[in-house]
């Protein structure tokens, strides 16, 4: 659903930035849904290596562009006057839900390990990449906050100026479409395994699965349309309801079940997650009604 909102917000900002009347949110999201639907039918994810590589290159380019723009603004204007050392507790809880959304790709960890030629290197790779992303995301967030303060746009790419900024935003939209088949594949695979019993791969069975995938894709679009004016809170709610269990609760439960060597730490992790989910959701809902 966040893909719908991001694409809609970015396209509308592009139109407004050039003095044109933007299409309605409904029209943009309908077109996005029509584009994502056939992409969701793709099953041979391994055949999309080149596309996924192109997506990664675009994302890295966009991140470096935002970081360069923020650095340039800091050098020109100095630190924003809005910067404070400690935010109000309610904003901290919204941030907690938003930051844990960084774990949205955690479901791909096991498939990645299973596809590695040398899976014995996986623990070192996982720890190294986790540390890298903690440092990277923290530094990137601080840089953007110092540069734009509270006035930073919900989609940081919309801060990029000029023609180059427009080009990068359009490329990032393309990256979203390129990455959709891989991002949605685990969810489709789990749902289909529950709804479709084992059987021969007939054409009827294939199209029933395609209809299911189409329904889910359009349902996500309808939900995104209802939440389109609350992008930041929507991301925080997704993080609270989906990512906190994936990042905190489920790992503790699995470790408690499989290893059983440090049950006290596992229970602490599980309890922290169980407290964070309702508290962060409550704060998000309260802010939606303000």
N, C-alpha and C positions, 0 to 999 in steps of 0.2 A: 504493500500500500504506500509505503514511503516513496517508492519509485514514481508513482502517479503524481504525488504532491510535489516532489522535487521537479519533475519535468514541467508540470503546469506552472509552478512558481517561476522557474527559469525562463520559460517562453514568454510569459506575461511581462516579466521585467525587461526582456529584450525588446519587446514591442514598445513598452513605455519609455525605454531609454532612447528610442529613435522617434519619439513623438507620435506614435501610431496607436490606434485603439486596439488593445489586445483581444484575442478571441476569449469567449467565456470559459470558465473553468470546466463546465460540463462538456463543451465541445472538445477541448484539449484532452481531457481524460478519456473521452469516448475514443478518440483517435489513438491514444496511447494503449487503451485496452485492445483495440483491433490490431495494433502492431505486436503487442506482447502475446496475444493468443496463439498465433502459429509458432512463435518462438518457444512457447511452453510445451509444444508437442515434440520438441527435439529430445531424443532419448540417447543417442550416441554422443555423449558429452566429450568422450576422448577424441572425437574427430574435430573438436573446436579449439585445438591447442593454439593455432595461429590467432584466432579471433580473441581468445582469452589473453594472449600475450599483448595484442594490440590494445585491449582494454586496460591492462596493467600500465602500459606506457602512457596512455592518455591520462589515467588517474594520477600517476606520478608527475606528469607535466602540469596538471591542474594544481596539485598540491604545491609544487615548487613555485608556480606563478602566484598563488595566493600568498605564500611566504615572502616572496620577493616584493610584492605590492605592500604587504604589511611592514616589511623592513624599510622600504622607501618612505612610507608615510611616517614611521617612527623617526627616521633621520630628518624629515622635513618639518614635522609638527611637534615632535616629542611625544611623551607618554600622554595618553588621553586623560582629561580631567575627571572622567567618570570612574577611574580605577580605584578600587577600595581593597583593603587587605582582607577583610572578612565580609562575606555576603550574608544577608538575612537567612535564618535557618530554613525557611520555606524554599528559598532559591537553591540552597544547598541540596535539598531533597530532590528537587527537579533535576539538578545536575547529576545526582546519583543515578536516577533513572536513565538520563541521556547518555552518561559516560559508559554505563554497563552495556549499552546498545552496541558498543564496539565488539562485543562477543557474538554478534549476529552470525558470523561465519563459523562458529565453533562446531556446528554439525558436520562440517567438512573435514574435521581433524582425522577421524577414523578412516574415511575413504582415502584420504591422502596417504596415511600410513600403509594401508593395504595395497596401494599402488606403487609404493617405493621399491626400488631394486634392492636397497640395503636398509631395511626397517630398523636395524640395530642403531642407526644414527638418529632415529626419530626423536628420542627423549632430549638429546642435546639440541637438535634443531628447534624443537618446540619451546624449550626454555629460553634459548637465545632469541627467538623471534618474539616471544612474549615480553622479554625485557626490552627489546628494541622498540616495540610498539608502545609500551608504557612510557618510555622516555620520549619517543617521537610525538605521541599524541599530547602529552603534558606540555612539551615545549611548543608545539604548534598552537595549542590553545592559549598559552600564556602570551605568545607573540601576537596573536590576533586580538586578545583582550587589551593588551597594552596599546595596540595601534588604533582600535576603533571603540574600545570601551563598551558601554551598554548600547551603543547605536549600531553595532555590527548587525548586518542583515542575517536572517535565519539561514539563508543559503550563502555561504561565504564567497562562492564563485561570483555572486552578483556584485561584489565589491571590486571586481576587476574592471578597469577602465578601458575605453577605446575599442578599436576594431579587434585587437588581439584578445581582449577580454571576451568579446562576443564569439570569436572563433573558438576559444577554449571552452566556453559554455556549451556551444553546439557539439563540440567533440565529446564533451562529458556526457551529454545526452545520448550520443551514439554509444559511449562506453556502457551506459546503463542498459541499453538494449542488448549489447553484446554479452553482458554478464548475467542477464536474466535467466537464461536456460540453466546455467550452473548453479545460480543462487536458489532457484526454486526446485531443482531436481530432487534434493533429499526429501522435501515435504511431499512432493507428488509420489515419490517411491514409497514412502511410509503409508500414505493414505490408500494408494492402490493395493498395497500388500494386504490391507485389512478388508477392502471391499471386493477384491477380485480373487477368487480361489485359483489355485494352480490349474492350468489347462493349456491346450494348444494355442499358439499365437495366431488366432484367426483374424480376418479383417474386421468382423463385427466386434470382437473383443478390443481390437486396437482403437476403433472409432468410439466405442463406449468410454474408453480411457481418455480419448481426446475431448469428448464432450464433458467429462468430469473436470479435466484440466481447464477447459474453456469456462465452465461455470465458476471454478475457484478464482480464476484470473479476473473475471468480470465482477465477482463478488468483492474481491479486494479493491477493485476500482470504485464500486459503489460506496464502500466503507471510507475510502480515501476522499471521495467527494464530500461526504458529510463532515470529515475532519480537516478539510483543506485550509481552513482559516486558523488552524491551531498546529502549525507544523512543529514548532519546538516542543509543545506539550504532547503532541502525538508521538514524536520520537521518544520522549521521556516515558510515556505510557507503554509503548512497545517494549522499551527496555525494562520497565518495572514488571510487566506481566509475562514477558517471554524470555528476556535475556538474563534477568536475575536468577530464575530457576536453572537455566542452562549454565550460567557461569559460577553459581555459588551453591545452590541447593543440590542439584543432581550429582555434581562431582563428589560432594561430601557423602551422599547416600551410596553412590557406587563404591567409593573407597571404603566406606564402613562395611559394605556387604562383601567385598572381594578381598580386602587386605586385613582389616581388623587389628592393626597394630597400634593405632592411635585413635581410639573411639572418642576421647574427649575433644580432640581438635575437630574431628568430623562433625560431632554434635554442635560445637560452637559455630562452625561454618553453616550448618543447616539452620540453626536458630537465627543467625544474623540474616540469612536470606528470607526466612519466613516472616521476620519482622519488617524487613525492607519492602517486600512486595505490597502489603496493604497500606503501609505508611506513605510510600511514594505515590501509589495510585490515588490515595485520598488527597494528597497535596495537589496532584495534577488536576483532578476533577474540580477541586475548590477554585483553582486558578482559571479554569475554563469558564466558570460562572461569574468571574469578576468583570 
